Amino acid sequence: MAQRIKTNIKFYKGLENVADQLYGFVTKTNGSWKGCRETESKKKIVFVDPSIAKDIIPNMLYSCTLMPMRSETGFIAKSATILRFPATIKTICRKNVFVVRITFGNKEIIYDPSSKEKRKNDIQVIAQLLRGRNDLENAIATAEDFIDNAFMVRRLYEQSQGNV
């Protein structure tokens, strides 16, 4: 029986004239297989088993069980579970800095009431973005906590600017 390999990997859609084929890459480092980018030099391709392909969202991180191909040129992902990360909300209010930072996994979303960019200064846009994240544990509760913190920070920012 072939050896099963467990690793974390991101899948992408469309490969060489096969538009709906899902694929990713792995490389061997320190004796174990790890997910990697397409630009890595020594890598093997991973295709998703058609029986689980309908549940895969491209460009999301999954915990997978891989089986080697018979030709030994790559792997087939037999099972995949999306990884969800807990969020941490940090509020900074000191001197002239008023910011709410939401971090989860390798992602960071920042609310800054003094920013000119809508993606950084609009509470509802950021809350909607958080609610729609598939890789965020308790996305709805995180969005509500963010809204509470953001309104408090905005109020303190307005007071510091003398706009109250």
N, C-alpha and C positions, 0 to 999 in steps of 0.2 A: 504494500500500500504506500502511496506517495505521502510525503511529509506535509502536514498542514502548517501554514505560517500565519501568525497573527501580526498585524501591523496597522498603522494609521496611514490613510492615503486619500488624496483628492482625486476626483474623476472629472474628466473633461468630455465634451461632446463633439463628435465629428472627426473622422480620421481618414485621410486619403480616399476620397470618393464614397465613403460610407457615412453619410450625414448623421445617422442616429446611433452610431456605435459609441459606447462609453468606454473610456480608457484612462489609465493613469500610468505612473512609472514608479519603480522601486530600485534601490541600489543597496548593495551589501556593504555595511560599515561595521567594523569590529565584530564580525561573525553573525550579525543579525540583519534582516531586511528591513529597510525604512522607506517610507514614501519620499519621493524626490521630484524635482522639476524636470521638464523636458530638456533643459540645457545641460544637465549632468552628463559627464562623459561615459562612465560605465554604469549603464542602467538596463533594466529589463522592463518590458511592457506588461501591463496588467489589463486584461479585458474583463468586463462585468458579465457574469453568467446571465443569459437572457431571462431566466426565471425570476431574477431580482432586479433587473434593469428598470422596470417601471417605477420602482420605489426610490431610485437614485436621483438626487438633485445635483446637477453639475456644479463644480467649484465649491463644494462643501466638504468638510473633513469627516471621514468615516473610519470606524474601527472595523477591520476586515479580516476574514479568514481566506487565505489564498491557497490554491492548489497549483502545483507546477504543470505546465503544458507537457504533453508527451514529447514534443520536439525540443523541450528544455530551452526555448527561446523567450519564455515569459511565464506569466501566471494567469489563472482565472480566479476572479473574486467570487466565492461561493456564498458568502454572507457578508452583509454590510449594515452597520448600525451607526446612525449619525451621532457625532459627538456634540454634546451640549455643555456649555461652560457656564458656571455661576458668574454673575455680574457683581462688580464692586463699584459703588458710587462714592466719589470723593468730592467734597465741596470745599473750595478755597475762597476765602474772603479776607484778604489782608492788603494793606496799602492800596494800590490801584489795581489789584488783580481780583477779579470776580469770575470764577469758573466752576462748572460742574463737570467732572470727568467720570465717564462710565467705561470700565475696562472689563473685558471677558475674552478668554483665549488670548490671541495676539492682537485683538482689535481694541481700539480706543475711540470713543465718540466724545466730543467736547461741546459743551454749551458755553458760549461766551457772549453776554449781553452787549458788549462793546464792539463786537465783530460786525463787519459790513456784509459778510457772507450769510445768506439765508440758511444754509445748511448748518451754521454754527450759532445763529442767534434766534432761530424760530423754535419755540418750545414744542409746538404741535407737530412740526415736521420731524423733529428728533424723536418725539414720543411715538409717532406712527412708524418710523424706521425701526425703533426698538420692538414694537409689537409684532412687526413682520419678520423678525429674525428667527430662522429655524435653528441656529446654533446657540441660542441663548436659553438657559434654564429660567423658567418662570418669567417669560417675556412680558406678560401683561402686568404682573406685580412690579417688575423692574421699571416699566414705563411709568406706572403710577408713582413710584418712589422718586423717579427722575423729575416728574412734573412738580411734585411737592418741593423738592430741593431747588429746582430751576426758578420757581416763583419766588422763593425766599431770596435767592441770590439776585434776581432781577430787582426786587424791592430794595435790597441793600445797595445795589449798584445805583439805582435812581436816587436814593438818599445821599449817597456820596457825591453825586453830580449836582445835588441841590434841585432836583426836579420834582420834589414831593410837595 
